[in-house]
């Protein structure tokens, strides 16, 4: 059964007037100490982009297979869906460990708070769970799939200079123009990190965006040599690009993790249902699923169902 989908435009109406406001104070949240809930009807949140849609569909199907009734609510703004998750108006959502940890940390301690996400998955998960728990949220185990910043060159450039890793690129001493977002100039995980950690001679940042078509075309045609994209980019082959391994772990551990409202979806049955994806879904799998939606124009729900059926996780 295809999970029903609720348009984002109706979010405030569905959640009620308070659903679009800030959450209650931590002292007023009875979900913090409430026992894990086991609601039979669960709302799965999506952030409205391809990968999040796919993960929401897979979560919904796995929960249906375990006997739950589900619907999907698509909300493109974390500032809206995270408070709704705290209130139980959304029950489960796929998040990115380091990014979500830093977002919750900024929410709790201010925008200038030191980051808590790190390249170490265990350290990142510990920080994330410490921040999520007081808000009535439970962070389930991370799976194998990771969606984090990554850097690519053309396959021809990699072959010419025998490149497999970012360390290899740094060792060449070549001057490198980097196609990325304009914020890459100052962000520690972008141009400054490439220089400091890998010794890459980044001579300029070409502000064409993260993983955009113009950015990839600039590397494809030789205007730039390196492009900032993500590990689940589904279109690299179309531009003749290959990823260089982040062998010194510059990027934070953005493993995909299910986050649930403890009072409504904190039961062992929910955990078991969603954990089934952890040992199956890989970063490469997720990139291929993204490709089927973005390049092959297939529906996320069909792609998700076919994948889970092929892996024996749901009935076809």
N, C-alpha and C positions, 0 to 999 in steps of 0.2 A: 504494500500500500504506500503510495507516494505521500510523504508528510505534507500537510497543508502549509502554505507559506503566507506570512502576514507582511504586507508592504510597510516599509519604514515610515511612510508618510502618516500612518495611523498610530505611530508609537505612543504619542502623548495621550491620545484618546483611549488606547488600550490600557495604558498604565495608570491612567487617572491623573488628576492635576498634580499630585505629589510625585508622580513617577518621573517627572522631568526636573525635579528640584534636587538639591543636595540631600544626602541621606541623614537619618537621625544621628545624634551623638552616640559614640561608642557605648556610653554608660546606659543608653536606652535600648540597646539591641539585645533582645532576649535570644537571638539566634547564636550569640557567642557561646553560651553555655547550654543551649538546647541539645537534646540527643539527636543523632543523625536521623533525618527524615526519610520517608519512603513513599512519596506521593506517586500515585499511579498515572497521573497526567503531568507530563513535563514539557516545558518550553525550552527549545534549543536555540541559542542566539547565534547569529552570523554577523560579521562586520561588513558584509556587503561586497566584498571583492571575491574573485574566483576561488582562491584557495580556502578562504573562510567559508564560502558557500559549500564547497566540497566537504570540508571537515564537518560542518553542521549536518549535512545530509548523511554522512557516514555515522555520526553520533546518533542521529535520530533513528536510522535503520537498525543499528545495534541495540538501541534501547527498545525498539519495537520487537525485535527478535527475542528480547528478554521479558516481554509481556507488558511493556509500558505503552501508553498512548502519548504521541508526541505531536507537536507543531513547531514550526520554525519561524522565528521572528528576526528579520533582517534590519540591523541598525548600524549605520556606517560610522557612528561617533562613539568612541570609548567613554567620553564624558557622559553619555546617556546610558549606554548599556551596562557599564559597571555598577552604577547605583541601582539599576533595575535588577542586576544579578544579586546584589546584597539584599534587596527586599524580597527576592523570590518571585519576581515577576518574569524574570528569566532564570532558568534553573541550571543550565550548563552552557558553557561556551569554550571554544578552543582558543587558547592564548599562547603567547610566546614567552618563555620563562624569563629571560633577562629583561626584555622590554617591559613586561608586565610588572616585574619586581621593581624596576626603576620608576614606573608610572605610579604604583601604589606608594612607593617611598616618597616621591615628590608630593603626592596627595596628603600624606600623613605629616611630612616634615618640611614641606616647602620646596619650591622649584630649585633652590640653590643647594639642596641636600646632596651630599656626596653619593655617587651612584653605588648601588649594591649588586647589580648584575655584574658578572665576570665571565671570563672564558672557561672557568671551572664549573661544570654542570652541577656537581654536588653542592658547592658553595652557593651557587645561584638559587638552587631549589630550597636550600635552608633559609636563605634570606626571603625568598618569595613566600614560603609557608608561614614564616614569622609575621609577615605583613598582612597576609590574607586571613589568617586565623581570627584575629580580633574583629574582623569585619563579617564574620559568619560564613566565610568561604573556605572550602577545602580544595587544595590543589592535589590532584591525583598524580600518579607516577608519570614521568616523561617517557615518551616513546623514542624510537630511533630517528624519526624524521626531524630535521633541523632546517629552519628557514632563517638564514642570517646573511649579512653582507658578504659578497664575494667579488673577486676581480677576475676578468677574462681578457685574453688576447686572441688574436687570430690563430688558427691552427697552423698556418704557414709560418707565422712569427715564432710560435712555440717550437716548431720543428727546426727552423733555422738556427735558433739559439739554444736548443736542447732544454727547453723549459718545462718543468712539471710543477714547480712550487714557486711561491713568492720569493723564497730564499734564492732560488736559481736566478730569478729576474734581478734581484739586488746584486748578485755576484757578477753580473755582466757589466755593471757600471754604465749602462746605456741611459741617455737622457729620455725620460718618459713623460709624455703628455697624457693626462688622465681625464677621461670623459666621465663626469659625475655631477651631482648637485652642487650648487654654489657653496653650500654649507660644508662641503668636504674640505675646504681650505683650512678650517679651524678644528674640525672634529677629530678627537684623538684616535678614532678607529678608522680614519680615512687617510688623507695625504700626510698629516704629521706622523701617524702610526706607521705608514709605509716607509717613511724616511727613518724613523727612530728604530723600529723593530727589524726592518728588513734591509735598510741601507739603500732603498730604491731612490734614484735621483729624479723625483717628481719636479719637473721644470715648470709645469703649468697645470691648472685645473680648468678644463673646458666645461663650462656650466650648461650641460645638456640634459641634466636630470639623472635619476637612478634607474638604470636598466631601460631607458626609453629607446624607441626606434632611432631617433637622431643620434643618441649616444653610441649605439651599437654600429650605426652606419659610419660614424666618424672613425671608429677603429677599423671597420671593414675596409674603408677606402684609404687608410693610412694617415689620415689627418691626425689621429691620436693613436697611441699604442696600447692603452689599457682602459677598461671600462668598469665602473662600479655597477654591479647588479646584485642578484641574490642566488642562493644555492638551489632554489627551486625554479629558476628561470626556465621556461619551457621553449624559448625561441632561439637559444644560442646557436643551434645547428643551422638555422635559417640564415645566419649571418657569418657562418664559418668560424665561430668563436668556441674557445675551450676555457674552462676554469683553471686557474692556478691554485694549488692547494695552499691553504693557510696553515703551513706546517709549524709555525711558532705560536699559533693560537692568538692572533691579534683580536679576532672578533669574539664578542660575548656569546654565551651558550643560549641561543634562542631555540631550544628544543620545544616542540609542540606539546602542550600539556592541557588536559581537560581541567577546567575550574568549575566547581559546582557550589550551589547554595546548600550549606550543610543541613539546614532545617528542613529542606524539601527533597534534596537529592543526595544526601550524604550517606545513604545506606550501602551496605556491602553489595547488594544486588546491582546498583548503579555502577559501583566501582568495577565489579567483575565484568559487566557488559562492556564498558568502555576500555578496560584494560586489554581486551581481546585484540584491539587494534595495535597495541604497543609493539608486539613482537613481529608484526607483519609489515606495517607501513614504514617505508624507508624514504629518505630524501629523494632518491632517484624515482621512486614510485610516485611521490607527490608531484615532482616536476612533470612526469608523464601524464598524470591526471590533469594537471593544469593545462598542458598542451592540448589534450582532447577537448577541453572546453574553449580555450582561447583561440586555438588554430583550426581545430576540426569542427568547431561550432556545435558541439554536443551539449545537451542539458546536464548541469551538475548532478541532478538526482539520478539520471540514467548512468552517468559515468561512475558515480559512487556505488550504486547498486551492483553494477557489473563487476566492479573491482572486489567488493565484499563477497559476492557470489563466487567469483573465481578463486578467492582465498578460502572458501568454505565457511565464511563467517555468518552469512545469511542465506536463506533459500532464494534461488534465482526466480 
